[in-house]
């Protein structure tokens, strides 16, 4: 398994010395020679195999046999993103990218339920899965919460999620919330004639409570109509893999609350959004939040966030340092080579081309034809300041329609309420799909017109222009 770290030593310590220290600490390690070393243990040392002094990069290789053999992502990260961050000789220690060999991939779960499965349930093949986070984040009763879900669904939305802190609070008891959501979903499906999905936060103080919550959701909801959200950073990787293994037929929604403490570009210690997203795919997350590429309110930019999104969606994608192929057999295999070539042709057509091919079922056929020897794809989940006005720009930036939106304020703050806000999102996508400028499309769509007026008034256009300038600046990229 290959990694690349950005390392900046303190004082006069050489990059080679500090890289060797990181390699030792993250494998068999001690900073001193120990007499208990055996020939075998020495053979599973991590090795520094390349140094880039100009960019302060150290490339370190790990024999993957050193990791827990039962597909334990927590164990890998304990090695390579654990004690190394406390090594006193380093001023900066940032894990930028990782590469998994095919033999290693075969030891890990990967997703069992994908965005394709959710699309099959929703019968939605030619647009993003349009979702929301109910706002306010907390404080609504179970019935009030479910009523907002209903308002969103009848406006044309597909997917609703608990916000990441929602649990079993006094104002909204968990079991009552689940029952209320089921009732609201049934009503919305009767009105619209379309199936809907809700993502329930099952994160809890212990695994017994997590499993109890998940089992209760499964007992109340229809198969396919629910996902399980796990706060993967605060609850932990073991919580993610526990849900993956106990409920392999349920979409696993990885929320990354807390990730900014170590992924933000300006943070010198930690690991990148790309590394986080790749490990989420390895662990079996069906979807993970990947950021709004600098278009929404959260930190991040088009290069960082889109690189992460493509690496969890595609069979083969370029990372910061490595090209990752998510195949359990060598990429020299002719079938895998054909699949990679077809995928590259598909992505070269941009979001419009992917939309058309998906509506024809072509890329679904491509993936399922080879899926028995792949780590399934993970869906980018997009949240943090998006609204109808920003949606077309985001689709063009990410270059695909294969993602789930979770607009919160971008829906519920619409001057005419949640249902009209949802209609505005649908209309914004229709405008993009038909290649009609938003302002032109809004002339015959009052919900979109009101959204444009409202969000422009609150600085959306200025924010778009600022981020677009950064994205187009080669030096910044």
Buried (B, 14 or more C-beta within 10 A) or exposed (E): BBBBBBBBBEEEBEBEEBBBBBBBBBBBBEEEEEEEEEEEEEEBBBEBEEBEEEEBBBBBBBEBEBBEEEBBBBBBBBBBBEEBBEBEBBBBBBBBBBBBEBEBBBBBBBBBBBBBBBBEBBEBBBBBBBBBBBBEEBEBBBBBBBBBBBBBBBBBBBBBBBBBBBBBEEEBBBBBBBBBBBBBBBBBBEEBEBBBBBBBBBBBEEBEBBBBBBEBBBEBBBEBBBBBBBBBBBBBBBBBBBBBEBBEEBBBBBBBBBBBEBBBEEBBBBBBBBBBBBBBBBBBBBBBBBBBBBBBEBBBBBBBBBBBBBBBBBBBBEBBBBEBBBBBBEBEBEEBBEBBEBBEEBBEEEBBBBBBBBEEEEBBEBBBEBBEBBBBBBBBBBBBBBBBBBBBBBBEBBBBBBBBBBBBBBBBBBEBBBBBBBBBBBBBBBBBBEEBEBEEBBEEBBBBBBBBEBBEEEEBBEBBEEBBEEBEEEEEE
